[in-house]
Amino acid sequence: QLVFFWAPFLLIHLGGQDTITAFAIEDNNLWLRHLLNLVTQVILALYVFWKSIGRHSADLLVSGIFAFVTGSIKYGERTWSLYCGSLKSFEGSTGDHYKKQMPKEIYSDSDYSSIVCVALRSMPYALGIFTARTLFDNSPLSGDTLGDPNKMLMAVRLELGMIYEDLYTKALVLRTRSVIILRCISQISAIIAFALFCTSDKQRYGKADIAITYSLFTGVLFLDVCAVFVFMMSPWTWAWLKARKCDRFARLSWF
């Protein structure tokens, strides 16, 4: 049966989408429980593959291994995101990661882009307010930074949106070099797994099982495409591209 091949897709499903990792802050605080689930599910998936050796073609097993790599990385990303969004980790953060990711200069060409720049620069102060370490008077939003209460409210909404993303999505870990490399490996592994599955011999398997497997692959590839778009829509991505004068990609991100 082809059911053994679906074990890695369980890991991909448990890894979740980039736009949500937790439903409440308590989920982040229980990141150790999710880590235990990650280890357990990985061991079970490896056990399923070990029991399937010799019963299926090599192409199918190799395809499943690549799918397993994709699922393990995705589930690991979610667990890391839960840890970074936990109260202990969040309160212990100094906001240096915001300062490192924010370029020194961004040439703004519109009013709204200037609001986005102010919101990005004030994120360390927003983190300090959120963790009760900083007074409102120290924020770049105070005084005449924007000169318009409506623009200031727009900047505050952007700040709240980015704080929400750091708490309840994978945005915080996706801005690290190591996770970006792992994400590239995950996407390449998914493509290789799909290509190997398409070229493998599937005559002895039921049509229903083959159709289900193709639908699972379609879902994985669709989620990867959506993840790229979500990453491009981040204000941090736009700022990074803008500062490095990658105008075409910056315009795409802004769009």
Residue pairs with C-beta under 8 A, 6 or more apart in sequence:
1 205
1 206
1 209
2 202
2 205
2 206
2 209
2 210
2 213
3 209
4 48
4 49
4 51
4 52
4 56
4 64
5 60
5 63
5 64
5 67
5 197
5 213
6 212
6 213
6 216
7 44
7 45
7 48
7 49
7 64
7 68
8 45
8 64
8 67
8 68
8 70
8 71
9 67
9 71
9 216
9 220
10 41
10 45
10 71
11 41
11 42
11 45
11 68
11 70
11 71
11 72
11 74
11 75
12 67
12 70
12 71
12 74
12 75
12 220
12 223
14 37
14 38
14 41
14 71
14 75
14 78
15 71
15 73
15 74
15 75
15 76
15 77
15 78
16 74
16 78
17 223
17 226
17 227
18 169
18 170
18 171
18 174
18 226
18 227
18 230
18 231
19 169
19 230
20 168
20 169
21 27
21 28
21 78
21 81
21 82
21 85
21 168
21 169
21 170
22 28
22 82
22 85
22 167
22 168
23 168
25 85
25 86
25 87
25 167
27 82
28 82
28 83
28 85
28 86
28 87
28 167
29 86
29 87
29 88
30 82
31 79
31 82
31 83
31 86
34 78
34 79
34 82
35 79
38 75
38 76
38 79
41 75
42 72
42 75
45 68
45 71
46 68
49 61
49 64
49 65
49 68
52 61
52 64
53 61
57 200
57 201
59 196
59 197
59 199
59 200
59 201
60 196
60 197
60 200
60 201
60 202
62 196
63 192
63 193
63 194
63 196
63 197
63 200
64 193
65 193
66 189
66 190
66 192
66 193
66 196
67 189
67 190
67 193
67 220
69 185
69 186
69 189
70 186
70 187
70 189
70 190
70 193
70 220
73 182
73 183
73 185
73 186
73 189
74 186
76 182
77 170
77 173
77 174
77 179
77 182
77 183
78 170
80 173
80 179
81 169
81 170
81 172
81 173
83 89
84 90
84 166
84 172
84 173
85 166
85 167
85 168
85 172
90 127
90 130
90 131
90 166
90 167
91 131
93 127
93 131
94 124
95 123
95 124
95 125
95 127
95 128
96 124
97 172
97 175
98 120
98 123
98 124
98 127
99 124
101 175
101 236
101 239
101 240
102 120
102 121
102 123
102 239
103 239
103 240
103 242
103 243
103 244
104 243
105 243
106 113
106 117
106 239
106 242
106 243
107 242
108 114
108 117
111 151
112 154
113 254
114 146
115 146
115 151
115 154
115 155
115 158
116 158
116 235
116 238
116 239
117 239
118 140
118 141
118 145
118 146
118 155
119 155
119 156
119 158
119 159
119 162
119 235
120 235
120 236
120 239
121 140
122 139
122 140
122 141
122 155
122 159
123 159
123 162
125 134
125 138
125 139
125 140
125 141
126 139
126 159
126 162
126 163
127 134
127 163
128 134
128 138
129 135
129 136
129 139
130 163
136 142
141 152
141 155
141 156
145 152
146 152
146 155
158 235
162 171
162 235
162 236
165 171
165 172
165 234
166 172
171 234
171 236
173 179
174 180
174 183
174 231
175 234
175 236
183 227
186 224
187 224
190 217
190 220
190 221
190 224
191 221
193 217
194 217
194 220
194 221
197 213
197 217
202 210
231 237
232 252
232 253
233 253
234 253
237 253
238 250
238 253
238 254
241 249
241 250
241 253
242 250
